[in-house]
Amino acid sequence: MSPSATRPLILVTNDDGITAPGIRNLVESISGLGDIVVVAPDSHQSGMGHAITISNILRMSTHDFGMAGVKAFKTNGTPVDCVKLAIYKILERKPDVLVSGINHGSNASINVIYSGTMSAAVEGALEGIPSVGFSLCDFAEDADFRTSRKIVRTITKQVLEHGTPKGTCLNVNIPKLNPEDLLGLKICRQGAGHWSDSFEERQAPGGKTYYWMTGNYTDVDKGEDTDE
């Protein structure tokens, strides 16, 4: 495939899957800023962190994203697999920017380590691509991603124009607010916290035992300058 050599090339991915509302709102947010190529998982991949597929086969196919001018591919791999496949198999040149998300829920503190959304952005940075991970701080099933469109477009445009420091990526958490109530951007340090994990023992219909991981998050950093 050959996107225009004169227009910015934007790679889009996520961890909630290619049919998730977050990635559609992201693509709609940045429409017109460049040639958009979507490479995303074919199913939910939250919590995969920086995992890559090395012991199973990877499948990839084209996907009808339903938006004119947007080329899209889906894979059974992880978000980081998506980035690697895009760079080394799909695209003919390095993207000018990588944007990941919009994640359904925040990605702050230690959760950044587990996040597939942010790991995709980190992988982009490792490849020398200015990269941003976007998350909407709303876990509700009917979360309205449209409220984040303006800030997503503004930041993506800024990164296209000015880049990011070498070896870094941006983690953007967007509050659950109406766009007119957002006061601006705040640069924060990553907070400190931890999960106390537990495993619920359950019985499958056939009688076999299985386990479901649950847990409680504890924020141990009460500073006002953190991302929590």
FENSUL-V151327 format. One line per field, one symbol per residue. ss: DSSP state (A for helix, B for strand, O for the rest). phi: phi as a letter, one per 30 degrees, with the letter a starting at -180 (. if undefined). psi: psi as a letter, one per 40 degrees, with the letter a starting at -180 (. if undefined). A space follows every 50 residues. Layout:
BEGIN
ss: ???
phi: ???
psi: ???
END
This chain:
BEGIN
ss: OOOOOOOOBBBBBOOOOOOOAAAAAAAAAAOOOOBBBBBBBOOOOOOOOO OOOOOOOOOBBBOOOOOOOOBBBBBOOOAAAAAAAAAAAAOOOOOOBBBB BBBBOOOOOOAAAAOAAAAAAAAAAAOOOOBBBBBBOOOOOOOOAAAAAA AAAAAAAAAAAAOOOOOOOBBBBBOOOOAAAOOOOOOOBOOOBBBBBBBB BBBOOOOOBBBBBBBBBBBOOOOOOBOO
phi: .bdedcceccccbabdjdcddddddddddcejdldcbcbbddadbdidhc dbcbcbdccbbdbddibeiccbbbbdddedeedddddcbcdcbdddacbb kdddjdbbhdddddddeddddddedddicebbccbcdacdececdddcdd dddddddddddcibeeibbcccccddbdedcddkcbdbdddcaaccdbbd dbcdedjddbbbdblbccccccddccdd
psi: igiheeiihhhhaaeeieeidddddddddeheeahhhhhiieihfieebf iiheeiihiiiihheehhehhiiiieaidddddddddeddieihidihhh ahigiigibddddehdddddddddddeehhihhhhhgheidfhgedeedd dddddddddddeaiiheiihhhhhigiideeheaihhiihihiihhiihh hihideeihiihhaihhhheheieeie.
END
